[in-house]
Amino acid sequence: MSIRLETIPSSAARVMNDAQLELALAADGLAVGRFAGRAAGYDAAAEFPTENYVDLHDAGLLTLRVPSEYGGHGVDPLTFAMCILAVARGCPSTALTLTMHTNVLGSFVGGLGTAEQCWRYFGEAVTYGRLFASITSEPGASARERFVLGTTFAPIGNGGYRVQGVKHFCSLADAADYFFVSGILEGSSGGPDNIISAMIPSDSSGVTITGQWDAVGMRATASHSVSYDADMPADEVFGPPGRLLTADWGSFSLGYAAVYLGIAEAAYGYITDYVGGKSWTPDGDAIINHPGTQRAIGEMSVAIQSGRLLLVDAALSDRSDRAATMLAVNRAKQHCAEVGVSVTDAAMRLAGGGGLLKSSPLERLRRDALSGPVMPPANDRCLETIGKLECGLPAVTVELG
């Protein structure tokens, strides 16, 4: 017996064209055929999934948000979300890092870069498969109310800056070719009007991995700590101080929602196969015939389907209506992250002790799901933002200072 989710949610497939569906199905093919089989090994070694990224480059999936005029796919938010959802079912760490790489290109290079910067960095991604990381978090600073930045940008003349600071949770740290780094103008009191960003080549003098990532989950994201003490010329600086806040941050949350929903879907696919073929005793009925099992499967199904609907709604929201998009994206991120936790927990309970074994993918999926509710914006922050918007109050999802 096998219970299968639609590869692409019907609510999405109905409005996607053939080219968009082809991309999402290509992502699913890689996830099922290659990424899923490698995920446990990369997790155990806490190593970046290099082979997966070779496959993504060969399939053209590293340039999802690179505009078509630069050689990329220039996908809409729905196609982006469906591709990330598919990849996450095979390897959550690959999906999470792909979300970050893709959105650095789409939100930061495309949204903030000059024409020259767009041609340069998009070309690097399209032609050579270069990888891009975005790094905001810093040790000792909480993102509960806002990202407090201690990294400094000191003017060195000719529009350049010396960048000094330490960032942690730097996904793709030992694989990225470029780091998109933000900090405050040296000597200022901080605040959004004094935030500066630059694209720093990872092989620059003064860029050093200073702390190793050894986390309970998402181990293959290679989210090491990185320190910076490097000079950046003007052509690597993105816009005047304060420009960063005009970027599209919602695409990050949309991708996170897809990642954690994909984890839930992977756990659901595994456990439905498991209970359909497992008996209580050698001569007994399959576990699926027990009412308690059926109830648990039903609850997981409803949670996943509601997550799919919220994800599609967020992806299809009118980007010209900032408040409506913010509301939809926060709903999707909060709910899908919770679904990742609840479904993997329920699947583990159904599997029993066998689910705790390293040989079971549930053990890894459960650990990967744990980071969802605390991924910025953390779920309690999402709920506050939703509540403010519903009450007609001013709201922002991410604040930098």
C-alpha positions as CSV (number, residue, x, y, z in Angstrom):
1,M,0.0,0.0,0.0
2,S,1.3,3.5,-0.8
3,I,-0.1,6.9,-0.2
4,R,1.4,9.6,-2.4
5,L,1.1,13.3,-2.4
6,E,0.9,15.1,-5.8
7,T,4.4,16.0,-6.9
8,I,3.2,19.5,-7.5
9,P,0.3,20.7,-5.5
10,S,-2.8,20.9,-7.7
11,S,-3.5,24.5,-6.5
12,A,-0.1,25.4,-8.1
13,A,-0.2,23.1,-11.1
14,R,-3.4,24.6,-12.3
15,V,-1.8,28.0,-12.8
16,M,1.7,27.0,-14.0
17,N,2.6,26.8,-17.6
18,D,4.6,23.9,-19.2
19,A,8.0,25.6,-18.8
20,Q,7.3,26.3,-15.1
21,L,6.1,22.7,-14.5
22,E,9.1,21.3,-16.3
23,L,11.5,23.1,-13.9
24,A,9.6,21.9,-10.8
25,L,9.5,18.4,-12.1
26,A,13.3,18.6,-12.9
27,A,13.9,19.6,-9.3
28,D,11.8,16.7,-8.1
29,G,13.6,14.3,-10.3
30,L,16.9,15.3,-8.8
31,A,15.5,15.1,-5.3
32,V,14.1,11.6,-5.7
33,G,16.8,10.2,-8.0
34,R,20.0,11.6,-6.5
35,F,19.6,13.9,-3.4
36,A,17.6,11.6,-1.2
37,G,20.2,8.8,-1.5
38,R,23.1,11.2,-0.5
39,A,21.3,13.1,2.3
40,A,22.3,10.8,5.1
41,G,25.9,10.7,4.2
42,Y,26.2,14.5,4.0
43,D,24.3,14.9,7.3
44,A,26.6,12.4,9.1
45,A,29.7,14.1,7.8
46,A,28.3,17.6,8.2
47,E,29.6,18.4,4.8
48,F,28.3,20.7,2.1
49,P,26.4,18.6,-0.6
50,T,28.9,19.4,-3.4
51,E,27.6,16.6,-5.7
52,N,24.0,18.0,-5.4
53,Y,25.2,21.4,-6.5
54,V,26.9,20.0,-9.6
55,D,23.6,18.4,-10.5
56,L,21.7,21.7,-9.8
57,H,24.2,23.6,-12.0
58,D,23.9,21.0,-14.8
59,A,20.1,21.3,-14.7
60,G,20.2,25.1,-14.7
61,L,18.5,25.3,-11.3
62,L,21.1,27.6,-9.7
63,T,19.8,30.4,-11.8
64,L,16.1,30.3,-10.9
65,R,15.9,34.0,-10.1
66,V,18.5,35.3,-12.5
67,P,16.5,37.3,-15.1
68,S,16.2,35.7,-18.5
69,E,18.0,38.6,-20.2
70,Y,21.1,37.5,-18.3
71,G,20.7,33.9,-19.2
72,G,18.7,32.6,-16.2
73,H,15.2,31.4,-15.8
74,G,13.8,34.5,-14.1
75,V,11.1,32.5,-12.4
76,D,8.0,33.8,-10.7
77,P,7.6,33.2,-6.9
78,L,5.3,30.2,-7.4
79,T,7.8,28.3,-9.6
80,F,10.6,29.2,-7.2
81,A,8.6,27.9,-4.2
82,M,7.7,24.6,-6.1
83,C,11.3,24.0,-7.0
84,I,12.5,24.5,-3.4
85,L,9.6,22.3,-2.1
86,A,10.7,19.5,-4.4
87,V,14.4,19.7,-3.5
88,A,13.6,19.7,0.2
89,R,11.9,16.4,-0.1
90,G,15.2,14.9,-1.1
91,C,17.7,16.9,0.9
92,P,16.6,19.7,3.2
93,S,20.1,21.2,3.6
94,T,20.4,21.4,-0.2
95,A,17.0,23.2,-0.4
96,L,17.8,25.6,2.4
97,T,21.2,26.6,0.9
98,L,19.6,26.8,-2.6
99,T,17.0,29.2,-1.2
100,M,19.7,31.5,0.2
101,H,21.9,31.4,-3.0
102,T,18.9,32.0,-5.3
103,N,17.6,34.9,-3.2
104,V,21.0,36.6,-3.0
105,L,20.9,36.7,-6.8
106,G,17.3,37.7,-7.1
107,S,16.7,40.0,-4.2
108,F,20.1,41.6,-3.6
109,V,21.9,41.5,-6.9
110,G,18.8,42.0,-9.0
111,G,17.1,44.4,-6.5
112,L,20.1,46.5,-5.5
113,G,22.9,46.1,-8.0
114,T,24.0,48.4,-10.7
115,A,23.8,47.3,-14.3
116,E,27.5,46.4,-14.2
117,Q,27.1,44.4,-11.0
118,C,24.1,42.5,-12.5
119,W,26.1,41.5,-15.6
120,R,29.1,40.6,-13.5
121,Y,27.4,38.4,-10.8
122,F,24.6,37.0,-12.9
123,G,27.3,36.0,-15.4
124,E,29.3,34.3,-12.7
125,A,26.3,32.2,-11.7
126,V,25.1,31.3,-15.2
127,T,28.4,30.6,-16.8
128,Y,30.4,29.1,-13.9
129,G,27.9,28.0,-11.4
130,R,29.3,30.4,-8.7
131,L,27.6,30.2,-5.3
132,F,26.4,33.1,-3.3
133,A,25.8,33.3,0.4
134,S,24.0,36.0,2.4
135,I,25.2,36.6,6.0
136,T,23.4,38.8,8.5
137,S,23.5,37.0,11.9
138,E,26.3,37.8,14.3
139,P,27.4,36.2,17.6
140,G,25.8,37.7,20.7
141,A,23.0,39.4,18.7
142,S,19.4,38.3,18.7
143,A,17.1,38.6,15.8
144,R,14.1,38.7,18.1
145,E,13.3,42.3,17.6
146,R,15.9,43.2,15.0
147,F,19.3,42.2,13.6
148,V,21.8,44.2,15.5
149,L,24.9,44.6,13.4
150,G,28.4,44.9,14.8
151,T,30.3,44.5,11.5
152,T,31.7,47.9,10.5
153,F,32.4,49.5,7.1
154,A,35.2,52.1,7.3
155,P,35.7,54.4,4.3
156,I,39.1,53.9,2.6
157,G,38.6,56.3,-0.3
158,N,37.3,56.1,-3.8
159,G,34.0,54.8,-2.6
160,G,35.5,51.7,-1.0
161,Y,35.4,50.3,2.6
162,R,37.3,48.2,5.0
163,V,34.9,45.5,6.3
164,Q,35.6,44.2,9.8
165,G,33.4,41.8,11.8
166,V,32.3,38.3,12.5
167,K,29.2,36.6,11.2
168,H,27.8,33.2,12.2
169,F,25.3,30.7,10.9
170,C,26.9,31.4,7.5
171,S,25.2,28.8,5.3
172,L,27.4,27.7,2.3
173,A,30.4,29.1,4.3
174,D,33.0,26.7,2.8
175,A,31.4,26.4,-0.6
176,A,30.3,30.0,-1.5
177,D,32.3,32.0,-4.0
178,Y,30.8,35.3,-2.7
179,F,29.5,36.5,0.6
180,F,26.9,39.3,0.6
181,V,27.8,41.0,3.9
182,S,26.1,43.9,5.6
183,G,27.3,46.1,8.5
184,I,27.1,49.7,9.8
185,L,29.1,52.7,8.8
186,E,32.0,53.0,11.2
187,G,31.6,55.9,13.6
188,S,27.8,56.0,13.2
189,S,25.3,55.2,15.9
190,G,23.9,52.4,13.6
191,G,20.3,52.4,12.5
192,P,18.9,51.6,9.0
193,D,20.2,54.7,7.3
194,N,23.8,53.7,8.1
195,I,23.7,50.1,6.9
196,I,26.0,49.2,4.0
197,S,26.4,46.0,2.0
198,A,29.1,44.5,-0.2
199,M,29.7,41.4,-2.2
200,I,32.9,40.0,-0.8
201,P,34.8,37.2,-2.7
202,S,35.4,34.3,-0.4
203,D,39.0,34.1,-1.4
204,S,39.7,37.7,-0.4
205,S,42.6,38.3,2.0
206,G,41.2,38.7,5.4
207,V,38.2,36.4,5.0
208,T,38.5,33.4,7.4
209,I,36.3,30.6,8.6
210,T,36.6,30.9,12.3
211,G,34.1,28.4,13.8
212,Q,32.8,25.0,12.7
213,W,29.1,24.2,12.3
214,D,28.2,21.2,14.4
215,A,24.4,21.5,14.9
216,V,21.6,19.0,15.6
217,G,20.0,19.5,12.2
218,M,20.6,21.0,8.8
219,R,24.2,19.8,9.2
220,A,25.0,19.8,5.5
221,T,24.3,23.6,5.2
222,A,28.0,24.1,6.3
223,S,26.8,27.2,8.3
224,H,30.2,28.0,9.8
225,S,31.3,31.3,11.4
226,V,33.3,33.6,9.2
227,S,35.4,36.6,10.2
228,Y,36.1,39.6,7.9
229,D,39.0,42.1,7.8
230,A,39.1,43.0,4.2
231,D,39.2,46.0,1.8
232,M,36.3,46.2,-0.6
233,P,36.5,48.5,-3.7
234,A,33.5,50.6,-4.7
235,D,32.4,48.2,-7.4
236,E,31.7,45.6,-4.8
237,V,29.5,47.9,-2.7
238,F,25.8,47.7,-3.2
239,G,24.1,51.1,-3.2
240,P,24.3,54.0,-0.7
241,P,23.8,53.5,3.0
242,G,20.3,52.3,3.8
243,R,19.5,50.8,0.4
244,L,19.4,47.3,1.8
245,L,16.0,47.7,3.4
246,T,14.4,48.3,0.0
247,A,15.3,44.7,-1.1
248,D,12.8,41.8,-1.4
249,W,13.2,40.0,1.9
250,G,9.9,38.1,1.6
251,S,11.4,35.7,-0.9
252,F,13.7,34.3,1.8
253,S,10.7,33.5,4.1
254,L,8.8,32.0,1.1
255,G,11.7,29.7,0.5
256,Y,12.0,28.8,4.1
257,A,8.3,27.9,4.1
258,A,8.8,25.6,1.2
259,V,11.9,23.9,2.8
260,Y,10.1,23.0,6.0
261,L,6.9,21.9,4.3
262,G,9.1,19.7,2.1
263,I,10.6,18.1,5.2
264,A,7.0,17.3,6.4
265,E,6.2,15.8,3.0
266,A,9.2,13.6,3.0
267,A,8.4,12.3,6.4
268,Y,4.8,11.7,5.4
269,G,5.8,9.8,2.3
270,Y,8.1,7.6,4.4
271,I,5.7,6.9,7.2
272,T,2.7,6.1,5.0
273,D,4.7,3.5,3.1
274,Y,6.0,2.2,6.5
275,V,2.6,1.7,8.1
276,G,1.1,0.2,5.0
277,G,3.6,-2.6,4.9
278,K,4.3,-3.1,8.6
279,S,2.3,-5.5,10.9
280,W,1.9,-5.5,14.6
281,T,2.8,-9.2,14.7
282,P,4.1,-11.6,12.1
283,D,0.6,-12.8,11.3
284,G,-1.3,-9.6,12.2
285,D,-2.9,-6.8,10.2
286,A,-0.9,-4.0,8.8
287,I,-0.5,-1.0,11.1
288,I,-2.5,1.2,8.7
289,N,-5.7,-0.8,9.7
290,H,-5.6,0.5,13.2
291,P,-7.9,3.5,13.8
292,G,-5.2,5.4,15.8
293,T,-2.9,5.1,12.8
294,Q,-5.6,6.3,10.4
295,R,-6.3,9.3,12.7
296,A,-2.6,10.2,12.8
297,I,-2.2,10.0,9.0
298,G,-5.4,12.1,8.6
299,E,-4.0,14.8,10.9
300,M,-0.7,14.8,9.0
301,S,-2.5,15.0,5.7
302,V,-4.6,18.0,6.8
303,A,-1.5,19.8,8.1
304,I,0.4,19.3,4.9
305,Q,-2.4,20.3,2.6
306,S,-3.1,23.5,4.6
307,G,0.6,24.2,4.4
308,R,0.5,23.7,0.6
309,L,-2.4,26.1,0.3
310,L,-0.8,28.8,2.4
311,L,2.5,28.4,0.4
312,V,0.8,28.8,-2.9
313,D,-1.3,31.7,-1.6
314,A,1.9,33.5,-0.5
315,A,3.6,32.8,-3.8
316,L,0.7,34.2,-5.8
317,S,0.1,37.3,-3.6
318,D,0.2,40.6,-5.4
319,R,3.7,41.9,-4.9
320,S,2.5,45.5,-5.5
321,D,0.4,45.2,-2.3
322,R,3.2,45.2,0.3
323,A,0.9,44.5,3.3
324,A,-1.0,41.7,1.7
325,T,2.2,40.0,0.6
326,M,3.8,40.4,4.0
327,L,0.7,38.9,5.6
328,A,0.6,35.9,3.2
329,V,4.3,35.2,3.5
330,N,4.4,35.3,7.3
331,R,1.4,33.0,7.5
332,A,3.1,30.5,5.2
333,K,6.5,30.6,6.9
334,Q,5.0,30.3,10.4
335,H,2.6,27.5,9.5
336,C,4.9,25.5,7.3
337,A,7.7,25.6,9.9
338,E,5.3,24.3,12.5
339,V,4.0,21.6,10.1
340,G,7.6,20.4,9.6
341,V,7.9,19.9,13.4
342,S,4.5,18.4,14.0
343,V,4.5,16.0,11.1
344,T,8.0,14.6,11.7
345,D,7.1,14.2,15.4
346,A,3.9,12.3,14.5
347,A,5.8,10.2,12.0
348,M,8.4,9.3,14.6
349,R,5.6,8.2,17.1
350,L,4.1,6.0,14.5
351,A,7.4,4.4,13.6
352,G,8.2,3.7,17.2
353,G,11.7,2.9,18.3
354,G,12.8,2.2,14.7
355,G,12.3,5.8,13.9
356,L,15.2,6.7,16.2
357,L,17.7,4.7,14.3
358,K,20.2,6.4,12.0
359,S,19.1,4.0,9.3
360,S,15.7,5.7,9.3
361,P,15.3,9.0,7.4
362,L,12.8,10.1,10.0
363,E,15.6,10.6,12.5
364,R,17.4,13.1,10.2
365,L,14.2,14.8,9.0
366,R,13.1,15.3,12.6
367,R,16.3,17.0,13.4
368,D,16.2,19.1,10.3
369,A,12.7,20.3,11.1
370,L,13.7,21.7,14.5
371,S,15.3,24.8,13.0
372,G,12.2,25.9,11.2
373,P,10.4,27.8,14.0
374,V,13.6,29.8,14.8
375,M,14.7,30.6,11.2
376,P,14.4,34.4,10.9
377,P,11.8,35.7,11.0
378,A,11.2,33.4,14.0
379,N,7.7,32.0,14.3
380,D,6.7,34.2,17.2
381,R,7.8,37.2,15.2
382,C,5.7,36.0,12.3
383,L,2.6,35.8,14.5
384,E,3.2,39.3,15.9
385,T,3.5,40.6,12.3
386,I,0.3,38.8,11.3
387,G,-1.5,40.2,14.3
388,K,-0.4,43.7,13.7
389,L,-1.5,43.6,10.0
390,E,-4.8,42.1,10.9
391,C,-5.4,44.9,13.4
392,G,-4.5,47.6,11.0
393,L,-1.2,48.4,12.7
394,P,2.1,49.2,11.0
395,A,4.4,46.2,10.8
396,V,7.7,45.0,9.3
397,T,9.0,41.5,9.3
398,V,12.7,42.1,9.5
399,E,14.4,45.1,11.1
400,L,18.1,45.9,10.8
401,G,20.0,48.1,13.2
